[in-house]
Amino acid sequence: MGLIGEVLLLPFAPVRGSAWVIRQVLSEAERIYYDPATIRAELARLEERLEAGEIDEEEFDRAEDELLDRLETGSRAGAATNDWTSG
């Protein structure tokens, strides 16, 4: 983009900057959400809650399924990213 384009788009710079920040925050949140270590820690806490009697088997199974789905989704996304970047 040339100098004229930059000058014309200057009033929109705060919006472009905000959009970049939002993309970065979203990317980091997704990285943490799908991080295998985070999910394993949540599974361990879930099991502790079951053993302590804070939740029943049904709630444990539902939450465990959700966590395992997240783990699988994160693994697939990581494998796809690695395939793409290694090529």
N, C-alpha and C positions, 0 to 999 in steps of 0.2 A: 504494500500500500504506500502510495506516495505521500509527500508532505501535505498536499492539499486534502487528501483523504483523512490524514491524521488530524489536521486542523478542524475539518468539518465534523469529525467524530469526537472531538475533545469534550464537548458537553456530556457525552455518554461514558466518559472514562470511569466515573464512580460506579456506574451500573456494571460495566465490564469487569472492574476490579472486584465488586461484590460477587458477581457470578463466579469468578475464578476462586474466590475464598470459599464459596458454598460448595463448589465442585471438590475442592481439596478436603474440606471437612467431611463431606459425604464419602469420599474415597477412603479416608482414614476410619470412619465409623464402620464402613463395610469390611475393611481389613480386620478390624478388631472383632466384629460380629462373627466373621467366618474363620477366625484364627483357631486352629486345632487345639492349642494350649488353653485358650479361653473356654472352649467348649468342653474339654476334658475336666477343667476345674468346675464348671457348672454341673457336669455329670456327677462329680464327686460330692458336691454340695447337695445335689438332689438325693443321692443315695444316703447321705447323712440325715437329711430330713425324713426320709422313709424310715430309717432305723430308729430315729428319735420319736417316731409316731406323729410327726407334724403333718404328714400327708399319707393318704392311703395308696394301695397298689394301683388303683385305676388312675389316680392323678399322676403317680410316678410314671406309669407306662405312657401316658399321654405326653408328659413333659420329656421323657426320654426319647420318644419317637421324634418329637420336634427337634431336639438337640442332635440326634443322629442324622436327621434330614439336613440340618445346617452343616454338619460335618461333611456329609456327602456332597452337598452343593459347593461348599468351599473347596473340597478336594478336586472336584471336576473343574471349577473355575481356575484353580491354580494350575492344574494339568494343562488346560487349554492355553493359559497365559504362557506357561513354560514352553509348550509346543510352538507357539507363535513367536516367542522371543528367541528361541534357539535356532530357528530356521534361517 
